[in-house]
Each structure stands twice: as C-alpha cells, then as structure tokens.
Amino acid sequence: MPLPCPLLSDSVSIEMDTQDNQLCFSGVKAQELVEKYGSPLYVYEESIIRKQYRELVDQFLYPKFRVHYAVKANYNPTILKILLEEGCGADTVSDQEVRLCLDLGFPPESIIFTGDNNTDEEMRYCLEKDVLINVGSLSQLERLGKLKEGARVSVRINPDVGAGHHSHCITGGPKTKFGIYHDKIEQIQAIVKQYNLKLVGIHSHIGTGIMDSEKFIEAMDVTTGVAKKIEGLEFVDFGGGIGIPYRESQSPLNLKDFGAKVSEHFTKFCAEYGNDLELKIEPGRFLVCQAGTLIAQVNTLKETPAHQFAGCNTGFNHLMRPMAYGSYHKILNASRVEGEKKAIVLCGNICESGDVFTQGSDGIEDREVSALEEGDLVAILDAGAYGMSMSMQYNMRSRPPEVLVSPEGQTKLIRKKESYEDIMSNFC
Ligand SMILES: Cc1ncc(COP(=O)(O)O)c(C=O)c1O
C-alpha cells in the first residue's frame, strides 16, 4: 500500500512504498534486498534520481540553463551515469572526481572543477584535460596564470552571504574559507590581465541545506553585481545548496517559486549585461538524497534509566551526518512500518557513545518508531547524499554494499561490500 509522503514542493512528491507492512523500494521489499545483498546496505531508487533531475530542470524557465551535479554528494559511477544520461554536467572538487567523470564519458566542457586549496598538480591535470577550473583565491589565480598564460578560467567569489543547515556547511561570509571576497574585483582583473587569462565565468556557492530562496537570491544579486563589472563572460554559476525536508515538520523549498525567481533575476541581469549568458547551478543533495536509504539490522535491545536503546549493525562510519552535524534522518522499522510506536534511541556498532542516529539539536534524543525487535530491519531515510561518500573504515569495519533498484523493480549491485583484503590492500 503506498502511503502518501509529501517530501517536496507541490509538484514533487515521493511516495513511500510498503507491502504487507514492510518497506519497499520500487516494489522490492527491504527484507528481499537484505536476503540477497546482506546488511547493512545502501539502496538507491533510480526513478527518484531521474525524477528529481527532471523536476528541477522543468522549474527553470530561463532557456540557457545547465545543471552540474555536485559529485561529492555521491560519486557512485552508476549514479553518475544516470545523471549523465539525463543530460546533467558535473561539478567536481578533486582531480580524481574529474578523472572519474571523464572516464564515464562526461564531455570535458560539461565538467567544472571547484576544488579548494588546490595544488598545481591538480590544476595541471584539469588544464591538460580541458576542464574549466573555478578558482577560489587570488594566489591560486596567479598560480594558474603561471601554469598556463591565456587559460580559460572561472572565479569563485564569496558574496558575503552564507546559509546552511549547520555552521560547518556555510560557505559564504567572512568566517568561511571559500572564494575570493566579492570586493576584490580589481585584484582579480589585475591578475587576469597580467597572465592574459580569459575569465569566462563567475561562481558563488553559499552553503548547503538551504530551504529559504531569499538567501539564495541575496547571494545571486551580489554575484551578478560582480559579473556586471566583467566583460566577456559566458556564464554565471550560483552553486548548489538546495535543501530537502529531512524532518516531517520542515517545509520544502518551493521549487516552482525558486526556479521562477532565479530565472527572472537572471533574465533581468542578462538584459543589463547585454548578453544572454548561461545560468548554471550545482545541486548535489537535491538530486540524490531522497533516492538513498541505509538499511541495517537491529541486533540488540537494552535499557538504561534514560533510554531504550536499539543497537544495529551499522554506525557513523557509514552515515556520519547525525554524529557530525546533529542531523535528523527519518527512521522506520522496515519490517513493520505501521504498528504501536515506542520511543527508542537508535545506535550503531562503533565504539563511541556519539554513535547514535537519533540526534537532535541537544544531542541524543528518543524517537517514536513502531516497536523494534531484535532481527528487525531499520531504514534510515534520505541517506543518498553525503552518506556513502563520507563513509570510512573506522573500527576496521568495511563500507557496505550499494544496490540500485530500477523503476521496474530490478535490483543491481553497484558497489561491492569492502572485504578484509580491500582494507588491508594499502598497508606496506
Ligand atoms: C562548490 C559547491 N557546489 C555545490 C555543492 C553541492 O551542495 P548541495 O549538495 O547542498 O547541493 C557544494 C557542496 O558543498 C559545493 O561546495
């Protein structure tokens, strides 16, 4: 029985799929997936990735519009290939992300490299491969000029506006390390002139998990203000950051309104600029977050005077957002979605007391979940972005496998579980 589960704007909603009161993914029960692939397990639904991409593109009426997926959100090659098929470009932050995108067939001109504190080697690699470098400091711009006079380049500015779900994720404003401050245009232009660089793009990215279009528009105005002072641009890139409602109580960003406002502001800017430039954005989370779920198995129930703990076979090594940012993820009993609710703390198998998935702004908190028994499967939702890509091998535990479920319910292993040998392979 599909339960209505409005997660996005009016035009975009994702239905939760259940059969026999068990959680399903495009019609496939969590239990079946675990029997076939083991647990813990990351599951992605292809239909949601494609739907998110199409919904986003549909809301931007400005004709010269390009989406570059922020690969850092999830670099599984199968996911990248789905987005490539949809016509998406890539936003990358390391030479290895660039290499992966090129290997998968992303045309070099569809890739932007927006790394931070980059080495000359990384820049040399991008120059060799004709991948545009989006430079975030004056000294890097100078180093790039020395590496290749006359190179095409884009510049990341810091628009003095920041936003995001956590202070660690705000990337605009005076307290952050990113970009060249927006008032340093003269210095940018002096370096561009000295090395005969071709400045083709202006970029900003103010943070991640943004649910308020006003902040985005505010930053856009500063960014286009800088762009107006530079001749010969081909594009302006406003970065990523579109948030998703992790909590039931959160209102999603109104995508339709957002797309319309951004398109309108940009059209106005282009009229003043005297040329219809390309409008780029770089969403990561929005495209893949809701497509991914981390499934784990409860193996231990225990009580303290403060909490009823449900312990499972994954931990912050596989999904660090709750531990790192106090982030909220919806949690379901995938074996019995509906049922009498019981307050639990869901914790993992890592030897740290912060290894808890039910976190709130004040730390560990109880969550009402339909009563869990040992052996039940739990689903940690909205784990497709910054989940597996931020995972690690702490406690010498392997990273879990990843599985893709097609819209027709076919399942495919898209990353194997790490083995003991994989972990040991780099030790000398
Ligand atoms: C430069 C840049 N672009 C895009 C993104 C993607 O952000 P999000 O996943 O919030 O859309 C990030 C994330 O930190 C980023 O640093």
The ligand as an ORCA input file, in Angstrom:
! r2SCAN-3c Opt
* xyz 0 1
  C      31.043     24.390     -4.719
  C      29.901     23.507     -4.358
  N      28.915     23.324     -5.262
  C      27.871     22.515     -4.996
  C      27.742     21.872     -3.783
  C      26.557     20.984     -3.555
  O      25.788     21.369     -2.499
  P      24.397     20.636     -2.229
  O      24.665     19.197     -2.127
  O      23.913     21.229     -0.965
  O      23.507     20.992     -3.382
  C      28.729     22.052     -2.810
  C      28.598     21.383     -1.506
  O      29.200     21.637     -0.535
  C      29.836     22.888     -3.105
  O      30.808     23.080     -2.216
*
